[in-house]
C-alpha cells in the first residue's frame, strides 16, 4: 500500500512542472502547503474528516524544505488526536515524508521516539516503529541514532501484539550493530557474552515465538543481519533446523534460507548426527535437511529448497549423488530402474529389443530391514523435485541440477538420464530449460546412443524454440560412436524435411557436429556421399538442403582429417568450391590436393588465428597513428591520406571479423572528418554567396550527412566509452556549426539566424556539461577554442558569431580517435523472408496478410525497445512496426533473435510487386546513459533537463533490405 | 478415556469392497461403500448386518462418505441406501457425484441385462440414491451436525478423488481413499495439511513397491506408439473407460500436438464420451498444466482424438485406437485385436494389469497362438507391449503422506496383509507411532487424549498475568490458582476461588496445617523465639518477618510459636502453622546454634515437614 502511495506521489511529482512551468511560482506556494494542512486539520471536526484531509494531503508531494514544518504540524495533531486510525495515518505519513529526498530526518527522530512512549494502540505502535525503521535506514551514517533506535526496539519486543514484535525485529535486523555486540550502556563493546546480549541472541529468542509471523520476521531479521555483513553464530544452526519442521510455510521457507546461509558460513564445521555418535560436515547436514524440504507440503517451500540446493557446491560428492538415488522395489524385491535397464541393454550390445512383458520383473529379494522408505537426508531429492506437480519446482530443480553438475563432472554424468527425461515434460518451459541445462553441462558428458536417441526424438517438436535449443545442444555434444553420428544426421535430416525453415540452424548444427567428431565421420563418408568403389553414382542435386547438410558435416570433419578428401568423388570437389563461396560461414577452407586456387585469400584467416588478429590490431593502430599526424585539415595530401586509410580500414573489417566493429567505427569517423574537411576546404568560402550556390548545396549535404553518421557512430556501436562519445558529439557540434555558417550565408532572415544561433550556443553548453570530465582530452580542438571564446560568443551578434565559428572551424585540428577495448557494431540479418521467392504473396486488398520475419541481431542493447521493422511499399508508403517484447529471444550473449510477424495491407494492385522489409534501430539521445531521466529523484525538477538534447530521436537502418513479392488482389463482390 | 473405533467391513487386509466404519466422539461414520469385483454372490457387498440386524441403518450411522467413483468404493451405494435402507446424508465431491451414477448404471446393466441377475438395484434406485448425496468442495468444512465436521482434500488418483478429514471436537480421523502422490498428465498429487489426526486411515495397495519415475514410462510409451505409427502400423490400446484412459488420451494428444503428427487417434464411443464431458467440466480438479491452459484451450477437447466407428478398423494407414475393455476379454477391443493380430507392423499396448485367463494375460505371457471359440486359432504376429500406469501411492508416497499429516496413529486398509505387515513395521520404525491393520470385521480401538476446552474468566487471567511478568513464556507451563466449575449443560469454567464461592453460595473455610517440632535449647522461650526470629531474618531476605509482642513470629502467613515442654525446660516445642496455599517453603534452621542430641535431628524434621 505504502508503495502505491509512493508511486502516486511520484507520478504527481512528475506532473507538476507541466502544470506550473516557472519554478519560482512553485517556491512561492511552498510555505502555504504546511499552513494549508494545518488549517485543514484544525477545521476537521471529527476523525473521519481529519482522515480525509490527510489522505488528500498524502496525494500531493512535499518539497524537502517544507517537510519539517509539515512534520511538526502532523506531530502536534498527533498528540491531540484520539482516534487510532488518524494517528495511524499520521504515523505512516511521517514515514513517507522522511523518505523525501534532500530531507534529513534526524531532526524528527526525538519526536518520533517520544510518540512511542505514550502510544496505547498496538497498530499505531507498529506503524510508528515502521516510521522509525524508515528514518533509521535514511540515516545510515549515525551509529548513535542506530543505538537509540535499537534500544527502542528492545523495549517493545515484549509487546503482546505480533505486529509490534515484527517491526521491532525488522528494526533490529536492519539497524542492529554489525561490528560490535550491543549491550546496556554501562557495558562497552567488546565485553564477553556473559550478561550482555547481542542482537543475534535476542533475535533468535523469537525463533520460538508463538506467532508464526513473528517467527518469520525473526528469521528474516537474522537474514538481514547476514546481508549487512554480520557473521551469524553457528549456534543459530540448530534453532534454524528446528524451524524447518514448523507448521507454517513462510517460516519453513525463511528457515531454508537461514540454514543455507549458515551452511555457506560454516561449511566445514562438524555437527553430530542425532541418535548416533557419528558426525558430519555442517554443509552436508544442511544439504540433507534442505533436500528433505524438496518434498515439503507447500510448493513455495519446495521451490525455495530446490533453488537453494543448486548453490550448495561445497557438499560432498557422496551426498550429492544421493539426491539422484532411488531404489525401486516391487513386492519387496529389488527392481532396476529404467535408466539402469537402458544402460545394461546398451552395454550388452543389444539394441531396442522391444519391451518384453516382465522385462522390468523384480530381481532379488530385498531384506526388509535395509529398505529405507522415508528418504533420510538427501536421498532422492532431485528425483522428487523433477517429478513435482508444480512446474515452478521442476524448473528450480533443473536449474539446481545444472549448477551442481557444472561443478562436478561425475554428478553431471549421473544426472544426465534425469535431464534427458525432462525433455518429455508437459510444460514447454521446462523442456526448454532442461535442454539449455544439458547444453551447459555438455562439456562434461558424452552421450550414449540410447540417450542420444531420446534427445533426438525431441527434434520433431513443433516448437521452434525447442528445436533450435536442441540444435544448439547438439553443437556442443560429444557422442561416442559413429552410429550416434549417423543417428543424429538422420534425425536432423528428418527434421529438415519436416520443418524446412530450420535449414540454417540444422546446417550450423552439422558443422559443429562434423568438426567435433572427424574420426567418427570418416568411416561414414562413403555411405554419406553414396560413393561406390566401382560405379559412378548420379550426381546429387546441389540445391537440396539435405545434401548440403550432409556436405557441411563431411567438409567440417575433413578439415581436421586430411585423409578424408581422398574419398570424395569429382562432383564433391566441385560442390565444395561452390559451397565454400556461397556458404562460407559453414564450410571451412580445406587443403585439397591439386586445388590450390580454392584458398588464397582465405589463408589469412585460416592461418594461426591469434597472430593475425594481433597483426590486424597493429595495422589498425598504425593507420590511426598515421592519420593523427594530420594536424591541419588543409595540409596537402591530408585528404588522400584520409581517403586511403578509410578504404584500408573498411577492407580490414571485412577480413578480420573480430575487428570489424572497431575498423568500421574508425572508418566512419574518418569519413566524417573527410567530409568536414572537404566542406571546409572549398575555396569558395571567401566568395560572395550568390556565386557559389552549388558549393553551398554540397556543403549542406555534407553537414547533413555528417550529422547522420554521428548518430550512427553513437548508437550503432556498443562498448563505447564516454571519451568516444565525447569525440562523436564533438564532430556533431562541428557539423552543426557548419550548418549554422551555411544558414547564415544563404538565408537572409535574421530572426531565423538568431534562433539557430541560440540553439547552437545551447548545444555547446550542454556539450560542456555532459563531457566536463572529457574536456581535458579535447585540447586544441574546436570545442576547446569555442569555450575559450564563450563569454564573447554569448554576448555578440549572430553575424559576428558566424564569423568566429567560420574561422574556428577552419583552424581547429583533427581530433585524434582513441579506440576503446571492445567495440562492436550492431548488425542484423534477416533470415526469413529470404527474398528469393518468385511466388507473390496474394491477399485481398483491404485485408491483411501476415509476413513471418526471422532475424538475428548482434550486439544490440535493449532490442525490445530499439529494434523496429520497416516495411516500404512501392508507392513510397512506409510503415514502422514495433515488435512485441516477447518476440525477442536471446540465444547467446550479445545475440538476439527476432521472430515476429508483420501485417501487410494495401489497396489493390494490378500486378505483383516488391515491398522492402528492413530492420531499424531507433535511438533517442535522451536515453543515453549520460542523461538518464530515470535517475532523477523526485525532488529534483525535470526542468534541469536540457530540452534541446531530449528531443533528438531517429532511426538507423541496420540490416539489408529484403524484398518480398506481394500481390493485393481486388476484393470480389 | 475416549476412544475411536475403526472397523473395516471391507478392504481390511484386502483390496476391493472398501467399507470402513468409524465411531468417533459418539458419532458413527461409514467411509466408502464399495463392492468386490471378484464375487457374484453376497460377498460382493459389505455385510451391513454387522451394523444392525433389523433396525434401519439411518439410526446407527451419522453419515456416509464416498471418496471416489471407482466401483470398489461406491458400488454398493444404491444397494445400501435403497435396498437395505439408509436415509442419512451421503457426501461425495462434485465430480464423483457426476460420474458415479454413470458407472453404477453401467455396472447394473452388465449384471442385470447381461448376466441376468435378479434382485439387483434398478436405475430408479440409483437415481433415488443420488438424490441423497450432498456434494463437497475441496477444503470446504462441512458441518454434518453440531459436532461432526468433515473436510475434503485433493487425492489425485482419479478425477474427483478426495481424502476426508473427519473431526469431532478435538478428535479427528483422516481417511485417504485411494490416492496418488506423484502427479500425472491430467491430475495433480495428493495434498493434505499438517492436521495431526488421531488416526490416519490409508490405502496400501503398493505397500511394498517403490516405483520408477513416471517420465520414463511415458517416454517409452510414446516412443513405442510413435515408432509403430511411423512404420505405418496400427496401435491398439485396450483401456477401461475411466481414469487411465483420459490420462493416456492427454498424453497422446499433447504428443501429437508437439510432434505435429497426423495419424488419427480413435476412442471407442459410449461410456467414455459421457465421462469426457465431465472431465471437461471439472477443470479445477485437474493438474496445474490443464488448469493453467484451459482458458486458451481445454485439454480434454481433443483435437486429434475422434470417436471410433466399427468400420474404421479396416481403414488403411496408421492409426491409434483406444478401445474398451482393458483386458481384451470381450467387446470392441477384442474385435479389433482379432482384426489386427495378423500383421507384425501393428502393436497392442496393455496399459494395466490383466487377470489370469483373459486374452490380455495370455499374450502378455508371450503366447503366440490363441484358441478362439469355434476351434479357430489366431496367430498373434503383432507386437505386444506392456506399460504400467497406475495411480496409487507407492510405499514412499504413503510415507510422504504420513509426514505431511503427522498422525498419532496409523491404520492400513485396502491392501494385502503380507504387504501391509512390511509397511507397518516401517511406519512404526520411522515415525514411532502405532500402526494397525485390522481384518474385515475386526475392530481397532484407539484411545485418544482429547484436550478439553475450558473457559477462563478474564479477571482471573489478568490477575495471574499481573503476578508473574508481562508476557507468558510459551516455552514454560505456568501454574495458576483457580476453581474449576462444572455445571450441567454448560461448558467448563475456570474462575477465581472467591467468585466460585460466590456463585455456589458457600462460605470460605480456612485450612491450616500445624506441626510440632522439638528442639533442645537451654534458653528461655522468649529468647529462643528471638533467636529463631533473628536467624530467619538473616536467612530469609526478601520476606516479611514479624516478631509480634504476643510471642509469635510470623513469616508471611506462617506462624511460629515456642513453648517449653512440661517435663524438660530445655526441650522447646516449636509450633508451626501454615495455610494450605503455602506450598513450597524452605526454612533454614540449620544454622541455628541448638544443642540438639546427635541422632535425633529435629532441624531436619522442620525442613522436611515444610516442603
Interface residues (C-beta under 8 A of the other chain):
Chain A: X158 X160 X208 X209 X210 X247 X295 X297 X326 X327 X328 X329 X330 X331 X332 X335 X337 X338 X339 X354 X355 X357 X358 X360 X368 X371 X373 X374 X375 X383 X386 X387 X388 X389 X390 X391 X418 X421 X422 X424 X425 X426 X427 X454 X457 X460 X461 X462 X463 X498
Chain B: X182 X183 X185 X188 X189 X191 X192 X193 X194 X208 X209 X210 X211 X212 X213 X214 X215 X216 X217 X218 X219 X220 X222 X223 X224 X226 X254 X257 X258 X259 X260 X287 X288 X289 X364 X365 X366 X383 X384 X385 X386 X387 X395 X396 X399 X400 X403 X404 X419 X422 X423 X425 X426 X430 X470 X471 X474 X475
